[in-house]
Amino acid sequence: MTFSFVAQEKNKRLKVDVDLEKINSYNDKNNDTDVQLIWLGHAAFLLQMNGFNILIDPLLHKRASPLKFVGPYRCKDRGFKSFADLPAIDVILYTHNHYDHLDRPTLKEIFREKKNKKCQIICPVGIKKWFRRKLLRIPSRQIHEVDWWDDFEISRLPENTNIKDKELLNKVIADSKQKIVLSCVPCQHNSGRSLFDQNKTLWCGWVAKDQKYSIYHAGDTGYRSTPNKFSEEDLDKFPYCPAFKQIGKIHGPFDIACIPVGPVYPASIISPDHANANDAVNIHIDCQSKHSIAMHWGTVEYLGLDNIKYGPEELHDELKKKSIPLDEFHEVYIGETITLK
């Protein structure tokens, strides 16, 4: 396996550069790349794996709020004009229903493209009714709810497959080499889009596996709850979420893990549900990731009181404390393509 990414640059945090040619050539016969992972800002990724194009938590419009004129907003460009510029999207994975992860304008734009009409949506328990209630005109059969530890297999079948012949269909699926298993895994967070639906739906992370590689998206998650002020000596005394060690034991080790860094302040309010730099490094260790990518930073303003650009600096400090090489937990720019061959 070879892992490829661009070397760190001082101006990386200000950079947006989506390589559309590289994304659209992924399925070319002469392309020897097995996996491509592209960060689109915040928790949004395009995962190209075993011939499939999978979007995760696409917040690709400006406002992450129920109101168009106030609230958290995306302050960085997404790097492409429209979904006509991207290949057909096969699957959208959602981790939970917060506005900075489940974005209705982005979803409407995706399905406006004819090539995306058959896109499948996979979401945690309780969210499907939101899609139906919002009159998005997405067929119910294309929206799938899953619980923690559920597996969902997707396969690419030959165009002439007779899907009415169940015995033949099962054989074709079993023999198919173009398949991915998507696993819904726990994280420590919450859900809700208003004051009246708090924690009525589930939240999760995702694991994507094919025959060669395993990719982990931790979702929006905390690691442990801390007060605003505490000493470093006291940090390890606070209980931590055991789910990440479970995930590593069941699904790891991972070739790549996408792990959030922030928001951070005020810690007494935010820490139960959002990882700081120390938490992110611990998640990286617990889930047995070979390489990790920092996400949930630098893109959306007003989720917390901290400066959204400082996450990687704090991450570098924590990596040094634990003697972990900086090239094991990467800071990437929006649009950077990570490849596995």
ZAMARGU-4260 file (C-alpha; in steps of 0.2 Angstrom, whole numbers, plus 5000, padded with zeros to 4 digits):
<rodrens>
0) 5000/5000/5000 | 5006/5018/4996 | 4999/5033/5005 | 5000/5049/4995 | 4996/5067/5001
5) 5003/5084/4998 | 5017/5090/5010 | 5012/5102/5023 | 5012/5121/5019 | 5012/5136/5030
10) 4997/5143/5020 | 4987/5127/5019 | 4974/5132/5031 | 4969/5146/5019 | 4969/5135/5003
15) 4954/5128/4993 | 4959/5118/4978 | 4948/5104/4972 | 4956/5093/4958 | 4941/5090/4947
20) 4951/5081/4934 | 4958/5069/4947 | 4941/5065/4954 | 4933/5062/4937 | 4947/5051/4931
25) 4945/5039/4946 | 4935/5026/4936 | 4946/5027/4921 | 4953/5010/4916 | 4971/5016/4916
30) 4969/5023/4934 | 4979/5012/4946 | 4972/5021/4962 | 4962/5010/4973 | 4955/5023/4985
35) 4953/5042/4984 | 4947/5053/4999 | 4944/5071/4996 | 4941/5083/5011 | 4927/5096/5006
40) 4928/5106/5022 | 4921/5103/5039 | 4915/5085/5041 | 4911/5083/5022 | 4921/5070/5012
45) 4920/5062/4995 | 4926/5044/4996 | 4930/5035/4980 | 4932/5017/4984 | 4930/5001/4973
50) 4922/5011/4959 | 4909/5020/4971 | 4907/5038/4974 | 4901/5041/4992 | 4898/5058/5000
55) 4899/5060/5019 | 4890/5074/5028 | 4890/5086/5013 | 4888/5104/5020 | 4892/5113/5004
60) 4881/5128/5006 | 4883/5144/5016 | 4872/5143/5032 | 4872/5129/5044 | 4857/5135/5053
65) 4838/5135/5052 | 4838/5153/5048 | 4846/5160/5032 | 4853/5176/5040 | 4860/5171/5057
70) 4869/5156/5065 | 4884/5146/5061 | 4890/5148/5043 | 4902/5140/5031 | 4916/5153/5028
75) 4926/5143/5015 | 4922/5140/4997 | 4918/5122/4992 | 4930/5122/4977 | 4918/5118/4963
80) 4903/5126/4955 | 4890/5113/4954 | 4887/5094/4955 | 4888/5093/4937 | 4907/5095/4939
85) 4907/5079/4949 | 4904/5061/4945 | 4888/5053/4949 | 4885/5051/4967 | 4881/5033/4972
90) 4878/5035/4991 | 4877/5049/5004 | 4881/5044/5022 | 4874/5055/5036 | 4881/5055/5054
95) 4867/5064/5062 | 4854/5078/5059 | 4863/5094/5065 | 4863/5108/5052 | 4881/5108/5049
100) 4880/5090/5044 | 4863/5087/5036 | 4861/5102/5024 | 4844/5103/5015 | 4850/5115/5001
105) 4865/5103/4997 | 4854/5088/4996 | 4842/5097/4984 | 4856/5102/4973 | 4863/5084/4972
110) 4846/5077/4967 | 4843/5091/4955 | 4856/5082/4944 | 4849/5069/4933 | 4864/5057/4935
115) 4861/5057/4954 | 4843/5052/4954 | 4847/5035/4960 | 4858/5040/4974 | 4855/5030/4990
120) 4855/5039/5007 | 4860/5030/5023 | 4857/5038/5039 | 4855/5034/5058 | 4839/5028/5066
125) 4825/5041/5066 | 4831/5053/5052 | 4821/5045/5037 | 4805/5054/5042 | 4814/5070/5040
130) 4818/5067/5022 | 4800/5062/5018 | 4793/5077/5028 | 4803/5090/5019 | 4795/5084/5002
135) 4812/5082/4994 | 4804/5069/4982 | 4817/5056/4985 | 4809/5039/4984 | 4807/5030/5001
140) 4816/5015/4994 | 4832/5025/4992 | 4833/5031/5010 | 4839/5018/5023 | 4840/5019/5042
145) 4853/5010/5052 | 4857/5007/5070 | 4874/5006/5078 | 4884/4991/5073 | 4873/4988/5058
150) 4882/4983/5041 | 4875/4989/5025 | 4882/4981/5009 | 4882/4990/4992 | 4886/4980/4976
155) 4888/4986/4958 | 4879/4973/4947 | 4880/4971/4928 | 4867/4981/4919 | 4858/4965/4911
160) 4856/4957/4929 | 4838/4950/4931 | 4834/4957/4948 | 4817/4947/4948 | 4827/4931/4948
165) 4831/4930/4967 | 4842/4915/4966 | 4852/4922/4951 | 4853/4939/4960 | 4860/4932/4976
170) 4873/4923/4966 | 4878/4939/4956 | 4879/4949/4972 | 4890/4935/4981 | 4902/4934/4966
175) 4903/4953/4964 | 4920/4960/4967 | 4914/4978/4966 | 4906/4979/4983 | 4908/4989/4999
180) 4902/4986/5017 | 4896/5002/5026 | 4896/5000/5045 | 4887/5011/5057 | 4897/5013/5073
185) 4894/5023/5089 | 4901/5040/5094 | 4898/5052/5108 | 4887/5066/5103 | 4868/5072/5102
190) 4855/5076/5089 | 4841/5089/5085 | 4836/5102/5073 | 4825/5112/5085 | 4821/5113/5104
195) 4807/5100/5101 | 4817/5085/5094 | 4832/5085/5105 | 4840/5067/5105 | 4825/5060/5096
200) 4836/5053/5082 | 4853/5043/5082 | 4870/5049/5079 | 4885/5039/5073 | 4901/5037/5064
205) 4905/5026/5048 | 4917/5013/5042 | 4919/5009/5024 | 4927/4992/5019 | 4931/4984/5003
210) 4943/4969/5000 | 4959/4979/5003 | 4955/4994/5013 | 4946/5001/5028 | 4941/5019/5030
215) 4934/5027/5046 | 4924/5043/5048 | 4922/5046/5067 | 4907/5058/5064 | 4904/5073/5076
220) 4910/5066/5093 | 4917/5070/5110 | 4929/5059/5119 | 4927/5064/5137 | 4919/5078/5148
225) 4930/5091/5156 | 4928/5107/5166 | 4934/5123/5159 | 4950/5123/5169 | 4960/5108/5174
230) 4978/5102/5175 | 4986/5090/5162 | 4989/5079/5177 | 4970/5078/5180 | 4966/5075/5162
235) 4967/5056/5162 | 4956/5055/5178 | 4941/5060/5168 | 4931/5045/5161 | 4933/5043/5142
240) 4921/5035/5129 | 4926/5017/5126 | 4917/5016/5109 | 4933/5020/5099 | 4943/5005/5106
245) 4928/4994/5102 | 4927/5001/5084 | 4946/4998/5083 | 4945/4980/5089 | 4930/4976/5078
250) 4934/4985/5062 | 4952/4991/5063 | 4966/4994/5060 | 4961/5008/5048 | 4971/5014/5033
255) 4963/5031/5035 | 4953/5039/5049 | 4944/5055/5048 | 4944/5063/5066 | 4936/5079/5072
260) 4946/5093/5080 | 4935/5106/5088 | 4926/5116/5092 | 4934/5117/5109 | 4928/5132/5120
265) 4919/5133/5132 | 4925/5116/5137 | 4912/5113/5151 | 4898/5114/5138 | 4907/5108/5122
270) 4919/5094/5128 | 4905/5080/5130 | 4901/5081/5112 | 4916/5088/5103 | 4934/5082/5103
275) 4949/5094/5106 | 4966/5090/5100 | 4971/5079/5114 | 4954/5069/5112 | 4958/5067/5093
280) 4975/5060/5096 | 4967/5047/5108 | 4954/5043/5096 | 4967/5040/5083 | 4976/5028/5095
285) 4961/5019/5101 | 4953/5015/5084 | 4970/5009/5078 | 4972/5021/5063 | 4988/5020/5052
290) 4985/5038/5046 | 4972/5050/5051 | 4965/5067/5044 | 4959/5081/5055 | 4942/5087/5051
295) 4928/5098/5058 | 4940/5114/5059 | 4943/5129/5048 | 4927/5129/5039 | 4911/5134/5049
300) 4911/5149/5061 | 4902/5151/5077 | 4900/5133/5082 | 4910/5137/5098 | 4920/5152/5104
305) 4937/5146/5098 | 4947/5152/5083 | 4942/5139/5070 | 4960/5140/5062 | 4970/5134/5077
310) 4964/5116/5078 | 4979/5109/5069 | 4992/5119/5079 | 4985/5112/5095 | 4985/5095/5086
315) 5003/5096/5082 | 5007/5100/5100 | 4998/5084/5106 | 5006/5073/5093 | 5023/5079/5099
320) 5018/5075/5117 | 5014/5058/5113 | 5029/5056/5101 | 5018/5052/5086 | 5025/5058/5069
325) 5016/5073/5062 | 5014/5064/5046 | 5003/5051/5054 | 4989/5063/5058 | 4988/5075/5043
330) 4982/5093/5041 | 4975/5094/5023 | 4967/5108/5013 | 4950/5109/5006 | 4950/5098/4990
335) 4966/5089/4994 | 4965/5071/4987 | 4972/5057/4998 | 4976/5041/4988 | 4978/5023/4992
340) 4986/5012/4979
</rodrens>
